[in-house]
Amino acid sequence: SVAVFAGRVPRAIEGFEAAFPNAELFSGAGVAAVFVPKPRAEAALAFLSRFGFSQMEIAKGTGPPSQILEAAISEEKKWRARLEEVQGRLEKLRERYAGFVATAEELLEVELEKAEAPLRFAVSDHSFVIDGWVPSSKISEFSSRVASIGVHVESLEGERGHEATEPPVLLKNPKPVRPLEFLIHLYSTPSYHELDPTLFMFLAFPFFFGFMIGDAGYGFFFLLIGVLAGVRMKKGDLRNLFIVIGMGGFWALLLGLLVFGEMFGIPFHKAPMAPPEELSWAAFGIAFPLQPLIHKAFDIADMIYLSILFAGLHLGTSYVIGIVNEARHNWKHAVAKLGFLLTLFGIFTILTNALAWTRVGGWVRNVPLGWFPWAPFPAVSSFLGIQMPYASVALLLAVFLGFGESPIAPLEVGGILANTMSYARLAGIGIGKAAIATAFNRGVHQVLQGERNRVPPFRIEDDTGGVRTMTGDPMAAISAAITMAGTGIATAWAEKVVGGATVGAIAEKPELFSRGLVLMVIPETIIVFGLVIAIQLLGHLYTA
């Protein structure tokens, strides 16, 4: 004869006793229980809903509620323990049989493809037809081997037999270049009609890596990692990744010895403009006959210009490849790419002229580009505040050749300039790596020498009543903190976005692990830039 309702309610229930004199209401902090005659049950629920009442299921059982709750908690603990036990057993089974299951799945997939193959053939009562692609270089061998078992082969080269089908792509590169192919597939596999850029990447990618490291010691270890991966690891993208790192280590070793004169962050010889506390191998009694051509920490302008020089060569070669690819499809797009190439050269000559006061920039301007007409355009130069040669301005106008590709193609000049300047990150990472290594080495050396640097807070009174100060620009410390916080948050956000997609892809295809690893590493460069800037800002502080 009585209906019972129990649930959560966000606010106090008012007027219930007056509306339902034969019912009882018991309420507490955010909860309420109602006992009402069954004929009035629906009306009571409607009344309670005005106050946000949310009904909960009442636990079945008899006895005091405290005993029922205690029994439920005990039952929950028992089943949680049981769940942990089952999960532990499943984990052990996974560790024991995961390899076998993965291998068996791969084998069964192959067998399934074999079993389904006849369903994809053109079959009659007396014959069947298989249609497919074979590399041109192997068609003779393939035809002879298949004909030896009594099977007729009919072949057509090129696309004559497959007018509506894009031919599959099989990259063909020398053995040392093949480890870079996984990076090509990671970005976009070239079509049958396009040039294969793997050789180009083989020359550029490890060199850029070596330029950023530029250290004989670290380069040797990277090279060793690549050699061990090539000898010990099984074939796969992860092995290829380590081999590519080894290639970068080779360039880092070479540049560290011949150009930067540096090993483990310590220069062979102290730079003439270096402070007295600067470390060098010569100070440790180790003499290297090689003299550095560039000091990373002091020849910053040369480092930046080298990055711009690499940008011109790298982007220029990319445009040449694009021109060749587009010439086979659409001549308007090829002409647009030619215009972008000329615009790139114009931007490069302007930057070279502006940085001609550097050693490398001056040499490039006067020797390789000595033929270029450097006469300045007075009107444009005075307006922009930078020397603009007539020829460079004329080359910039070549961007209008892109009209055939898109009406807004001339705006690409801004993108070309941004892409060129973005290569300055090569110098930034190289200089930052040198600064971090120098700070670390100097700190370790001071600890080994028993020295300590006191870095007190900015104007804070100590226990004796004295005042300790940090002179210099206090905004430098604040700016360094903001820089590290901002780049740290940006890196975390990028890792969140990239990581979620990568984990999902790897869950479906475990063979994508190495490619996902590359994508996960790329956002980490954001915080590297922040660290470099923070170190430079903190250099404006000193204690007193």
Order of alpha helices (4+ residues) and beta strands (2+ residues): beta-alpha-beta-beta-alpha-beta-alpha-beta-beta-alpha-alpha-alpha-alpha-alpha-beta-beta-alpha-alpha-alpha-alpha-alpha-alpha-alpha-beta-beta-beta-alpha-alpha-alpha-beta
